[in-house]
Amino acid sequence: MLRHILLATLLFVSSMAHAHVPGFQEDGNIMPSGDNRPVPWPWSLAQPFPWDDIQGLWKVEQDNYVSYFAFKSVRQASGGRQLLVRQIDGETRRVLAEGVGFESGKVILAQMTSCGGTTYNLKVTSFKREDSPQAPVMGNLYTGSVMVLSIGDLNARSISDMVHLQLTKVASRIKFTENSCLNH
């Protein structure tokens, strides 16, 4: 009996020590749990990316998962554009991950790296409200289109292997120089 108590105590202490490893807790909130719902979005009806409206703070929710994404549009010297992306934990408000997005076709594709070192893919797509198979999620700021965020592992083979969530814009202005992974 004493051996079982000692073993249970050892497991508890080791799990508490592991929970304090930098990046461990942050990485647990990066992606929502698996999503087995059908993917209703009409990907062929994607609209040109709304560069003028994307900058700001956006929110996604699914069940107990809440995360924020800060987007900042940056012009390159060549005239092209990039989208700086930061993912922020919905509960702690700490930066979880950072990345840079590039336009490909009508969508933004970004490879994100978490503060704990996990790498994952992000895709942002715009649809007309009338083309949306789901009622648009209304935020406190009007946006002319329905924005969908797709998030998944690097080894996701297709769009159906990713989780798809509507983005809701919550703020147009953000300070992008504060709260980066480097500040942890």
N, C-alpha and C positions, 0 to 999 in steps of 0.2 A: 504494500500500500504506500509506504514512504517513497518507494522508487517511482510510482506513478505520479505522486505529488511533485517530486523533484523534476521529473520529465516534463510535466505540465508547466511548471514554473520556468524551466529552461526554455521551452517553446514560446511562452508568453514574452519573456525578456528578450529573446532573439527577434521576435516579430516586432516588438517595440523599437528595438535598435534599428531594424531594417526600415521602419517607417520614417526614420529621421535622416535617411540617406538623401542628399540633395537630388532633386529631380524625381524621386519616387512618387510622391504625392501629386506633383504637378502632372506627371505623365498619365496618371490614372484618370484625369479629367479632360484629356485632349479630345477623345472621340466618344460619341455616345455608344452604348452597347449595341450589339448587332441589330439590324433592322431587316425583318423578313417581310415587310409590307411590299406590295407590288410597286414598281417605279412608274408613277403615272405621268411623268413629265414628257411632253412632246418635244424631245431633243431636236428634232428637225425644224421646229418652229422658233428656235432661239433667235432673239433679236440682236441687232448690233449692240455692243457693250456700251452702257451709259456712263462714259468717262466723266461727264459733267456732274453726275449725281452720286457717284460711288464714294467719294471722299467722306469720311466720318466714322461714326461708331455704329455697328450693327449687332443685333442680338439673334441668337437661335435658341430654340427650346424643343426638347422632346422628352416627355415623361419627367424624370428627375434631372435631366441634363440641361444645363443653362451655360452658354458660353457667349462671349462677346468677341467681335472681330473688328479691329481698327484698320481702316483702309486709307492709304495716302497715295494719290496719283503723282508720279514723278516723270517729268519729260527727260528723255535721253538726249545727248548731244546730236544724235542722228535724226531726231525728230520723232522717234517712236516713244511709246510710253511703257512704264512699268508700274506695278501696283505693289507698294510695300504693305505687308500684312502682319499684324500682330494678333495672336489669339490671347484673350484675357479670361481668366477663370470667373465664372458667374457668381461664385460665392465669396472668394477671397480677394478678387479684383487684382490678382497678380498676373503678370505676363507669363503665359504658358509656353508660347512658341512664336517664332518669327520666320518670315520667308519673303520671297520676291515673286510676284506673279507676272506672267507675260501673256499677251493676247495671242490666241491661236484660233483662227476662224472667228467665231463670235463669242468665245468664252475666254475667261482668264484661267490659266493653269499655274499653280504655284506648288513648289516643294517646300514644305515647312519643316523646321527643326525645333524640337522642344528644348526647353532649358535643361532637361535631363538627358538630351541626346537622341531621342526618338525622332525618326524622320517619317513623314507621311505626305500624302497628296491632297491637294485642295483644288476644287474647281468652282468657279462662280459663273452662273448663267442667268441671262435676263429673258423674261417672257412678257408678252402683252398680257394685260389683265384678262382679256376675253379668251386667250389661249390657255389660261391656267386651269388644270383639271381639278384643282382644289381652290376653295375660297381664299382670296388673298388675306394674309395675316396683316391686320392693320396696326400700325405703330403710331407714335405721336407726331411723326413727320411724314408728309405725303411723298410718295415716290411714284413716278409714272408707270413703273413696271413691277412685275413680281420677280424678285431676286431669289435664286435657289443656290444654296451652298451644298456641294457634294464633298464628302470627306471620307478618306479610306487609306488603307495600308499601301505601302509601296508596291506590294505584290498583288494588288487588286488587278485582275485581268480584264475586267470590263466595267462599264458604268453601273451595271447591276450589282457589282461587288462593293459598291460604296453606299454610304448613308446620305440621304438627300433631305435637306431641311430648308424651309423658307427663312430668308433673312428679313428682319424688321429693323428699319433705321431708327436709331434712338437719339443721335446727335450729329450735327453737320460739322462741328468744329472739334478738333482733337489736337492735343500736344503729343507729337510723335517722338520727342526726344527723351521723355521720361519713362521710367519703368520698363526697361528692356531686360533680357535674360542676363546681361552683363551686370545688372544691379543686384542680383541675388546673392 
